[in-house]
Amino acid sequence: MAQNFRNNLQRNVGTSEVTLITGGDFDAVIGIRCCNVSSTATILVDVYIVNSSNHYLAKNVNIPPNSAIELIQGGAKIVLKNGDVLKAVSNTASSLDIVTSFIDDISS
């Protein structure tokens, strides 16, 4: 079974939401790592899927300075259907780096 593994790297995300992935033909998100790149302040992070409204994976999650969280662990996956948009935002300017790993266009 051939798969197309991909990643999306976002640097210095702040108070404007960013798009991590726009779902195509049933993409599977296999990892989301959020890192607070601030050396002084705890930040609050939201990660959510937009599909007619927001569906949160994480809402107001505290990340201490110079720390990271992994939102998908232990082999868990989140499937995005065509048109779903995975987004993220921080409450602090230029404070968040995000690595999103996914399988693009799952094949059988």
VENKA-V266447 format. One record per backbone hydrogen bond with DSSP energy under -0.5 kcal/mol. CO is the residue of the C=O (numbers start at 1). NH is the residue of the N-H. If there is no record, write none. Layout:
co->(CO;CO)
nh->(NH;NH)
This chain:
co->(2;3;4;6;8;8;10;13;13;14;15;16;18;18;21;21;23;24;25;26;27;27;28;28;29;31;32;32;33;34;35;35;36;38;43;44;45;46;47;47;48;49;49;50;53;55;58;61;63;64;67;69;69;73;78;79;80;81;84;85;85;86;86;87;88;89;92;95;95;96;97;98;98;99;99;100;101;101;102;102;103;104)
nh->(107;5;104;102;10;100;98;95;96;90;17;14;20;88;23;86;83;26;106;106;29;80;30;103;78;101;34;71;99;69;37;97;66;66;63;91;61;89;57;58;87;51;55;85;51;49;47;45;43;67;36;34;71;76;29;81;27;84;23;50;87;20;21;48;18;46;95;37;38;13;35;10;100;33;101;8;30;31;6;104;28;4)
